[in-house]
Amino acid sequence: MRTTSFTIVLLLAAVASLHAAGAASPYEAAAWPISANAVDREVEKSLKGAGLALRAPTSDAVFIRRVYLDALGAMPAAAETKAFLADPDPGKRAALVAKLLEREEFVDYLSLKWGDLLRIKSEFPSNLWPNAVQAYNRWIRDAIASNKPYDRFVAELLTSSGSNFRDPPVNFFRAIPGRDPASIAGAVSLAFLGARYDAWPKEIRQSMAAFFSRVAYKKTLEWKEEIVYPDPRPLDATGGDVRLTLPDGTAAIVPDGTDPRKIFAAWLTGPGKTMLARAFVNRAWYWLMGTGIVEPADDIRPGNPPASPGTLNLLADEFIASGFNVKKLYALILTSRTYQQSSLPAPGEGATPAPAGFARYAIRRLDAEVIIDALCRIGGSGERYSSPIPEPFTYIPPAQRTIALADGSITSPFLVKFGRPARDTGLESERNNHPTAEQVLYLLNSTDVKKRIDASPLLSAAYNMPTAKRDDQIKAIYLELLSRPPTAAETAKAREYFATPGLASRQAAADLAWALVNGKEFLYRH
């Protein structure tokens, strides 16, 4: 018997109604399993002033799924979930965070975010070409894997010179569509100060452009290779020292014969390090919590104050004190009660999230790459990506996760449909994770999705369980797809569906999996 999309919609509606009826029980814990940290104390001050408080703690099942998605861009395997849920150690959440930050998937996922911000793609408008894309991505991955201090990472990008094939950081300058000083300064401001260039006062805009007015480019005889170098011409026609205004309003002297980029980078990682730190911790908060302390997360300016100044200052101070250690910053946020609170509204609270997401974790749809990787994991085979144009031909092994794609030019109809950014602007808002009717219809009606689920090697053992183990069968599917066991009501509803006359047990199991894949709990961070 072939199940229709209409039948799946009915099953999906039944599952969704169960979630709405008894939502708190599988999603929240009765008591906090962790102590409040310094982040929580600042957040609680801000919430108290607004008459709010942190929500209830998440259950272990919600926490493991959430932290896997936020740190790795992947869902935990059922075996990992079961082991975590069975672990009685009160410190298991902090231990899990530490473990995840050392995994290769963490490197892949953070590299993806930097690829978006730095516009890493072969084709228009960045025009890096495949050789440079791969070199640039590898350099970023190596920096993340080695936990290179963030201030050094930024300084190396801003002061790099050499071949775009052999000196990967110079691709920061090559990926900027405009090569005039103002365009370069705008890219620097957006990426590392979290600020829109046009919002700066005129004097600062002119000075920032001057710091990058001597970035020069020249071709070589090798195909698509380009050299980025500092033009030795003096900033001042008379050949003297030049006084420029920095973003914090202080003055900097650029001596004659000095690469002005080095003066700016020395300020940014020295006296200006607080501005550098505030911009990055605000991004990290946005990536992990779903909304920035300053929102939008890349629009820091005097007229757009932070929702919780104390939280932003604390995170920036801790980041600087750690030596710009990105993993320590992540661990500080991920082990906080603020991060580990429920995403559900408090009793009597409306559906509108509290300010800045501080009073609950922000529910949001998964990234396009995360969704397709999850579907590939279910189906047992990866997507096939290749880029025959431009030359040289770029081949992506089917086993590679989409999260690990280096080149923003290599795409697919699925990625476009689900809002993957084109990497044209460097803005966080370029990624569109808002759900659409087209996405819903695709997941319900796609032959490809149906085949992945029906023939799933991941779920095969569950599909083939005997009738005597029906509850175990249902539990196995829930654990693999939602990272939690089903509630009693969900088990009863599934058993009722399995008893449909003429419906084969294996098909009923696949239908349940399809219904869960189409549900918000699978498609959203929560």
N, C-alpha and C positions, 0 to 999 in steps of 0.2 A: 504493500500500500504506500503510495507516494503522498506525503503530507503537503498540504497547500500552505501558502503564506497566510491565508485566512486563519487556518487552524493554529499556526504559530502565534499570530496576533492574539488569539483568544488565550492561549497558554501564557503568553507574555503579560497580558492584562491581569490574569489571575495572580501571577507572581508579583507584579507591581502592586496590586491591591494588598497583598500580604505585607509587603514592605511598609506601606503607608499605615497599616493597621497596628503593627507592633514593632515599629522601627528601632526603638531604643535597645531592645534586648540583645540582638546580636552585635550591635555597633558600639555600645558604651559599657564601661566598667563601673563597678559599684564604688570603687575607691581608687585614689591615685597610687600607681605602683612606683612612682618616682617622686623625688623631692623637687621643690621649686628651685630654679637657678637664678642667676643674676638677670637674665633676660626677663624671666617671669615677674621679678620684682618691679622692673621698670614698666612692663606692660600693665601690670595690675594697678599701678599708680594712674596711668592714663585711663584705664577702664573705669576706675573708681570715680574719677572726675566726670565721666560721662554717665554715671549711674549704672555701669555694667560690671560684669565679672566673667572670668573664664568659664567656658562650658565644662560639662562633665568629661572625664578622661575617656579616651577611646578604649575599646576592647583590644586584646592582643591581636586578634585576627585582623581588625581594621588597621592597627599600627603596622603590622608586617607588610601588608599590601601597600599601604601609603608610603612607607619609607623605601620600599623597593622601587616603586614608581618614581618617587622624587629624587632618589639618589642614583638609580641605575637605568631608569626608563624602561623597566621590565617588571613583570609580575612574578612573584615567587612560585616555585614549583610546589606541588602538593606535599611532597616529602619534606621540603623546607618549612612549610607552614605547620605541618603536624609536629615536627620536631620542636619548633618554637613554642607552639601552644602547650606542649607537654612539659616544657622546661620549667622547673619550679624556682629557678634562680631569680631573685628579685632584681639583679643587675643585668638581666638578659637584654633589655632594650638598648642600654648603652653599649653592651658588648656587640649587639647586632649592628648598630650604627658604625662602630669602629671597624668591624669586619667588612661591611659594604663599601666603605670609603677606600678600601685597599683592592677592590675588585676591578677587573679590566672594564667591566660595563660602566663603572663610574667614570673612567677616563673617556670612554666612548660618548657618554651622554653629555658630559661637560664640554667635550670637544665639539659636539653638535651645537651647543649653545654659543660657543665662541665662533663657530663657523657662520652662524646667523649674524652675529654682531659685526664680524670682520668681513662679511660679504664674500665668503670663499666659494667661488664658482668659476668654471672654465670660460663661460661665454658672456655675452653682453649683459650688463654694462661693465662688469669687473674685468673680463677678458684675461684671466690669469693663465688659461690654457692648462691642460691636464698635468704636465710635468710640474709646474709651479704649484698647482693645487695639492698634489700628493706630497710634495716637499714641505709646504706650509702646514698642512694638516698633521704631518708626522712630527714637525717641530712643536706644534701645540700639544699634541698627544704626549710627547716626551716630557714637556714642561709640566703637564698635569700629573703624569705618572710619577715623576720624581718629586712632586709637590714643590716645584720651584717657587720661591717667594714671589708673591704677586707684584711687588714693587720692582723686582728685577725683571720679571716677565714683561712688564710695561716699558721699562727703560730700554730693554733690548729691542722691542718693537719700534720705539720712537727714534732710536739712534742708529738703526741698522743701515748698512751700505753693502753693496756688492751685487752679485748675480741673483736674479730671482729663482734660478734653479739650484744654485749652490749655497746661497745665503738666505734661507727661507724667510726670516723676519722681514726682509725688504718687501715682501708681498703685501704687507700692511699698506704701503704707499702705492703699490701697483693696483690694488683692488679698489681704490677710490676712483670713481668715474671721472671726476674733474681733477685735473692736475695743477690747477691754479692754487696759490697759497690759501685763499679763503676756503676752498673745498677741502683741502687737507686739514686745515685748522678745525673745520666743522666736524670732520670725521674723528679727530682727536678728542674734541670736546664731548661728542656724543658717546664714544666708546669708553673713555677713561674718566671723564668728569660727570657723566650722566646728565649732561646739560645740552640744550639746543643752542647752537652757535648764534643764531639770530637774536636770542634773548639777552646776550651780553651787551653791556654798554659799548658805544662806538669805539672808545679808546682801547678797550680790552680786545675787541674784535680785530682792530687794526694791528695791535701788538701780537696777538696770537698768529695772525696771518704772516707777520714778519718773521716769527720764529721758524716758520716752515716755508719761507720764500726762497730758500736756497736748495730745496730738494730738486734734483735734476735727474734726467733719464736719458739713456742712450742705448741703441741697439747693438747687437753683436752679429757675427756671421752665423751663429747657431740659430736654428729655427725657433722663433718666438722668445728667445732669451733676451733679457733686458737688464741693464745695469742701473741701479739706483745709487746716486752718489751726492755728496754735498758740493754744490757749486762754490768754488773758492772766491768768487767775487765778494767784495765787502758789502755789508748792508748799507753803509753810508757812502755816498759818492766821494767824499773827501778821504775815505779810508780810516776814519776814526772809530772810537768805541761808540756803541749805540745804546741808548736807554729805552727799555720797553716796559710796559705795564703788564704784570701777571694777573691771572684770574682772581687772586685774593686782594688785588689793589696795590700790592707792593711793587717796587721797581726792581728790574734786573738789568745789569750791564752786560752787553755782549761785546767782548773785546774783539778788536780787528783780527781776522784770521781764524776765528773760532766758529765751529759749526753751531749755529744758533739752536738747533734741536737739542744739543747736549745741555745747554743752559736751561732750556725749558724742562727737560727730563730730570735734571738735577734738582730743580725746584719742586717738581711734581712728586718726586720720591724723597724729598727732604722737607723743606719748610711747608710745601703744599701737600704733604702726605695725608693730612686729615681730610682734605677734599677728595683725594684719590681713594682713601679708605671708605668714606661715606658713600661715594658713588658705587663702589663694588658691594658693600654690605647691603645697600638698598636693593641692588639687583639680586643678590643671593636670597634676600628675604622674599622678593617677588617670585623667584623661581621655586622656592620651597613653600611659601605660604599662599601664593596665588594673587597677591596684591602687594604693591610696594609700601614701605613706610612713607615715602614720598611717592605720590601717584599722579601721573604716569611715572614708571620707574626710571625713565631716562629724561625727566624734565625737572631736574633740581634747579631751583632759582629762588630768589628772595620772595617773590609773590606766590610761591607754591610751597608752603611750609609743611614739614613732616607731621603726620598724624600723632606721632609720639616722639617728640624730640629727644627725650631721655633714652628711649630704646635705640634710636639711631646713633646717638653719641656713645652709648655703652658699647654697641657692636663695633663701631669704628675704633674706639679706644682699645678694645680687646684684640681686634684685628692687628692694629699697629703693635701692641705689646707682644703679640705672638710672633712678630717678625713677618707679618703678612702671610700667615699660614692659612691657606684656603681650607684645608681639611679640618683644622681646629675650628674655624669659623662655622663650617657646616655642622660639625659635631655639637657646637654650642647651641645652634638653633634646633637641630634635630632631637637633642636630648632635653629640650625645654618642655614644660607643660603647655606653653602657648602653642607649640607645634603639635603636641600630642593630644590636644583637646578635641572634642567631638565636632563634627561638621553639622550636626543636627541643630535646629533652632531650639532655644529653651522653651519650656511650656508657656504657651500664650504669646510667644514672640512671632512676629510676622515672618514672611519669607525673605525680606530684604536683609542682606548680610549686615552685620554691625560694622562701624567705621573701620576701614583698613584691614578688615578680616581678623582683628585681634581677639574678638569675643567668640570666634569660632573659626575652625579651619575652612578655607574657601573651597566649595565644591566647584570643579571645573572639568571640562572634557579633556580626555587624553590627547596628546600630540598625535598628528597623523602618523609619524614614524613609529610611535609606540603601539598604535592600534594595528598597523599592518604587521609589525613584528609579532604581536600577540596572535594574530590570525595565522601567520606563518608557523609559529610554534605549535598551534593546534593542528594545522594541516601537515606538519612534518617536512615541509620544504619551503625555502625562502623565495622571495620575489626574484625575477630575472631582470637585472638592470644592465644596460650597456650604453655606450655613447660613441657611435661610429663617427660622429661629426662633433667637434673638430678633431682632426688627426692630432696625436696618434690615437688609435682605437683604445677605448677604456673598457675593460671587462671586469665585472663585479662577480665574484663567486656566489652561487646561489645560497651558500651557507652563511654568508655575511649578513649581519643584521642591518636593517635600513638605518638604524641609529648611527651606525659606523660609516655611512656614506660620507666621503670627504667632499664631494663635488655637488654644489647646489644646482648645477645644470643637469645632473642625472636625476630624472624624475619619472613619474608615472601618472596616469589618470587618477589613481587612488590618492596619491599624495596631494595632487592639485585639488581634488574634490574635498579633502579633509583639512585644507588650510595650511599646508606646509608653506613657509615663506619663500619668496623668489630670491631672497638675499640681495635685494637691490638698494635698500635704504639703511640698514643697520639699526632700525627701530624695533623695539620689542613688539610694538603693535602690528608689525608686518605679519607675524604669525597669527592666523585666525583660527581659534579653537571653538568658535561659536557653532553650535549644531544647526543643521539645515534639513529641510524636508528631503532634499536630494540624498543626503547621507543616510537618512532613515530608510528611504525606499531602496537604496543600494544594498544595505545590510540585510533587509528583509527578502530581497528578490534576486540578489546576485547568485548566479550559478557557481561562480568561483568560491564564494563564501560557503555555499551549501556543500560543495564537494569537499572543501577542507574539513568541515565539521563531520560530514557523513563518514569520510574515510580516515578520520583522525587517528594516527598512531598513538598520540598522547592519551586519547580517551578510549582506545580500543579495548583495553582490559575492563574498563567500567562498562562499556557497551555490552560486552559478552558475559557479564555476570548472570548467574541463574536467578530465576524468580525467587528462590528461597533467600537470596541475599539482596532483595530489592532496596531495603533501606541503606545498605552499604553501597549499592550502586549509585543511588541518588547522592549520598554523601560524597563519594569519590568525584562526581561531576562538579558539585558545588566547591569542593576544596580546590580543584584544579583551576576552575574558572573565576571564582569569587574569593578564594583564599579564606574560606570559612565553612563550617558545617552548616547544613540547612536547619532552620527552626522546625519544631514539631509541626507547625501549620504548613510550612512549605513542603515537608516530607509527605504530609497527608494529601496535599493538592497534587503533588507529582505522582503519588501512588494511584490516585484517582484517574489521572491521565493515562498511566501505564495500563489501566484496566479497560481502556477504550476497546470495544469489540472490533476484532479484525486487525488491530494494530500490533505489529510485531514488536517484541520487547526491545530489540536493537534499534529499530526506527524510533520508538518512543524515547529511548535514551538520547538519540541524536537530536530529536525534536526539543527535548529539555535543554540540551546544550545550546541549540540554536536560539531558543528563547532567552537563555541567560546572556549569550553573546550580544543579543539585541537590546538588553536591558541597560538602564543607566548605571547600575552598580558595576557592570563590566566596563563600560565606556568612559566612566568618570573617575577622577580622583575624589575621594571623600574621607 
